[in-house]
Amino acid sequence: MNFIRTTLIVFLLILLNTISNGQNGKGYMLVAISPDDAIIRIDTALFVQKKSHMVVDTGTYVIRAWAPKTIMITDTIRVTEGRSVLFRKKLEYTDEYKKHRKALHAYNMKKYVPATVTVCASLFYIGMYGKFYKEAKDNYLDKALESKAAYENATDINEILAHKESYNSYKSKYDKSIDKANKTLNQAKIVIPVAAAVTGVMFYYSLRLTKPVF
């Protein structure tokens, strides 16, 4: 009887020691939850995110995370001895906030897009006009005048023909660039006032819009 009792006690001590060693084992945990300002609890303790694995006791942990405008999550993570565990999650926005973002996007489109289009159109046509005019003046005008002067002062027939061909080539390019600049200017005289008028109308109606608030 004493032998059985002693054996049972020894067995229980070994079992308790094994359980104790298992519970006191160490593992590694890295928790990475987006957004960075998420409020995180591991079991009941607040947790601050770190960029490196931390040493923890082995076992199962309950993780809860929440951030403004997102859905709270609850999950578990199992840490085993000597192993690294990564828990990575991106919190999802609530349906209410998704609807708010859509409403805010629609508001911004109605309020600001027309004016943006007008400004962009004006800058585009002004830029293109300046580009063509500068190209004609800097790249072709001076060279055409130089070729014309050389053509008028040349005495050799071959030089005359070469300078004349060069002059005609630069003059043609100059005329094309000036023509493009004038066409761009004429288009701008139509597009910019129309865009400005549309913007004015849209701005008038946008004053009646109410900005969505979450």
C-alpha positions in Angstrom: 0.0 0.0 0.0 2.8 2.4 0.9 4.6 1.4 -2.3 1.6 2.3 -4.4 1.1 5.6 -2.5 4.8 6.4 -3.0 4.7 5.6 -6.7 1.6 7.7 -7.2 3.2 10.6 -5.4 6.3 10.3 -7.5 4.2 10.1 -10.7 2.3 13.2 -9.7 5.4 15.2 -8.9 6.9 14.2 -12.3 3.7 15.2 -14.0 3.5 18.6 -12.2 7.2 19.2 -13.0 6.5 18.5 -16.7 3.5 20.8 -16.8 5.4 23.5 -14.9 8.3 23.3 -17.3 6.0 23.5 -20.3 4.2 26.5 -18.8 7.5 28.3 -18.1 8.9 27.7 -21.6 9.7 30.7 -23.7 8.7 31.6 -27.2 8.7 34.7 -29.4 5.8 36.9 -30.6 5.6 39.8 -33.0 2.3 41.6 -33.4 1.9 43.9 -36.3 -1.6 45.5 -36.7 -2.5 48.2 -39.2 -3.3 51.1 -38.7 -0.4 52.0 -36.3 -2.7 53.7 -33.9 -4.7 50.6 -33.2 -5.6 49.9 -29.6 -4.4 46.4 -28.8 -5.0 44.1 -25.8 -3.3 40.8 -25.3 -5.4 38.9 -22.8 -6.3 41.8 -20.5 -3.2 43.9 -20.8 -2.7 46.9 -23.2 0.0 46.2 -25.8 2.3 48.6 -27.6 3.4 47.5 -31.0 7.2 46.9 -31.5 9.2 46.2 -34.6 11.0 43.2 -33.1 9.9 39.8 -31.6 9.4 39.9 -27.9 10.1 37.0 -25.5 6.9 35.6 -23.9 5.8 32.5 -22.0 4.5 29.7 -24.0 0.7 29.4 -24.2 -2.4 30.7 -25.9 -3.1 34.4 -25.9 -6.3 36.3 -26.8 -5.7 39.3 -28.9 -8.2 42.1 -29.3 -7.6 45.1 -31.6 -9.6 48.2 -32.6 -9.0 51.6 -34.1 -11.3 54.5 -34.8 -13.5 53.8 -37.9 -12.6 50.1 -37.9 -14.2 46.8 -36.9 -12.8 45.3 -33.7 -11.2 41.9 -34.1 -10.7 39.1 -31.6 -8.3 36.3 -32.3 -6.0 33.9 -30.6 -2.3 33.2 -31.0 -0.4 30.1 -29.8 3.2 30.4 -28.7 5.3 27.3 -28.5 8.6 26.9 -26.8 11.6 28.2 -28.9 9.4 29.2 -31.8 8.6 32.6 -33.3 5.0 33.6 -34.1 4.0 36.5 -36.3 0.5 37.9 -35.9 -0.3 40.4 -38.7 -3.7 42.0 -39.4 -5.1 45.0 -41.2 -8.2 46.3 -39.6 -11.2 46.8 -41.9 -13.3 50.0 -41.9 -16.8 49.7 -40.7 -19.7 49.8 -43.3 -20.8 53.2 -41.9 -17.3 54.7 -42.5 -17.2 53.2 -46.0 -20.5 54.9 -46.8 -19.1 58.1 -45.3 -16.0 58.0 -47.5 -18.1 57.5 -50.6 -20.3 60.4 -49.7 -17.3 62.6 -49.0 -15.7 61.6 -52.3 -18.9 62.5 -54.2 -19.0 65.9 -52.3 -15.4 66.7 -53.3 -16.0 65.7 -56.9 -18.9 68.1 -57.2 -17.3 70.9 -55.3 -13.7 70.9 -56.5 -13.3 69.0 -59.7 -14.9 71.6 -62.1 -12.5 74.3 -60.8 -9.6 71.9 -61.0 -10.5 71.1 -64.6 -10.7 74.8 -65.5 -7.3 75.5 -64.0 -5.7 72.5 -65.6 -7.2 73.4 -69.0 -5.9 77.0 -68.8 -2.4 75.9 -67.8 -2.4 73.3 -70.5 -3.2 75.7 -73.3 -1.0 78.4 -72.0 1.9 76.0 -71.7 1.3 74.6 -75.2 1.1 78.1 -76.7 4.3 79.1 -75.0 6.0 75.9 -76.1 5.2 76.3 -79.8 6.0 80.0 -79.8 9.3 79.5 -78.0 10.2 76.7 -80.4 9.5 78.9 -83.4 11.5 81.8 -82.0 14.5 79.9 -80.5 14.9 77.0 -82.9 13.9 78.3 -86.3 13.7 82.1 -86.6 17.4 83.0 -86.0 18.5 80.1 -88.2 16.2 81.1 -91.0 17.5 84.7 -90.9 21.1 83.4 -90.9 20.4 81.2 -93.9 18.6 84.1 -95.7 21.6 86.4 -95.2 24.0 83.8 -96.3 21.8 83.1 -99.4 21.7 86.7 -100.3 25.5 87.2 -99.9 26.6 83.9 -101.6 28.2 84.0 -105.1 28.8 80.4 -105.8 25.7 78.6 -107.3 26.1 75.6 -105.0 26.3 77.8 -101.9 23.3 79.7 -103.1 21.2 76.5 -103.5 22.4 75.1 -100.2 21.6 78.3 -98.2 18.3 78.7 -100.0 17.3 75.1 -99.2 18.3 75.7 -95.6 16.3 78.9 -95.4 13.2 77.3 -96.9 13.5 74.4 -94.4 13.8 76.6 -91.3 11.1 79.0 -92.6 8.7 76.1 -93.1 9.4 74.8 -89.6 9.0 78.3 -88.2 5.6 78.8 -89.9 4.4 75.4 -88.7 5.3 76.2 -85.1 3.6 79.7 -85.3 0.6 78.0 -86.9 0.3 75.5 -84.0 0.7 78.3 -81.5 -2.1 80.3 -83.1 -4.4 77.3 -83.3 -3.7 76.6 -79.6 -4.5 80.2 -78.7 -7.8 80.1 -80.7 -8.8 76.8 -78.9 -7.9 78.4 -75.6 -10.2 81.3 -76.3 -13.1 78.8 -76.6 -12.3 76.1 -74.0 -11.2 78.3 -71.1 -14.3 80.6 -71.1 -16.6 77.6 -71.4 -14.8 75.8 -68.6 -14.9 78.9 -66.5 -18.7 79.3 -67.1 -19.3 75.6 -66.2 -17.2 76.1 -63.1 -19.2 79.1 -62.1 -22.5 77.2 -62.4 -21.1 74.2 -60.5 -19.7 76.5 -57.8 -23.1 78.2 -57.4 -24.7 74.8 -56.8 -21.9 73.6 -54.6 -22.7 76.3 -52.1 -25.8 74.4 -51.3 -24.0 71.2 -50.7 -23.5 69.9 -47.2 -20.2 68.3 -46.4 -20.7 64.8 -45.0 -19.6 64.5 -41.3 -18.8 61.1 -39.7 
